């Protein structure tokens, strides 16, 4: 539960910072904002690795039998797509950064560059990263609509598994 909500808050912060930073003019504020976005993105990746390790050792409780089979299949597909995109996003961002000519750092700690300044490759990976963010946003909307559908079911307590109280 804590890993889910922590990741949700981190992804929301990454979206907010990402949308904000692209319109900033070149200068120190833009560089600092990009550095924060990169550090938070890498932190999200590390949190995802922790979450996947946790999930392997602690399977999710089974869904109630009242949940139709098609909803269970959609829920599983959405969750696996989340995992895939939450790997893809930091990877595409890291590759974009590696070909930008700027150092990638995790909260000030320089990380290895996987390339050198190469504007076409930087643009390619930047576009992949932007497309991945739109796919992730679409998946979040699907997830929220599914959540809303369960909230509207009278007497259903499925969502109580994700609330801390």
Buried (B, 14 or more C-beta within 10 A) or exposed (E): EEBEEBBEEBBEBBBEBBEEBEEEEEEEEBEEBBBBBBBBBBBBBEBBEEBEEEEEEEEEEEBEEEBEEEBEEEBEEBBEBBEBBBBBBBBBBBBBBBBBEBEBBBEEEEBEBEBEEBEEBBEBBBEBBBEBBEBBEEBBEBBEEBEEEBEEEEEBEBEEEEEEE
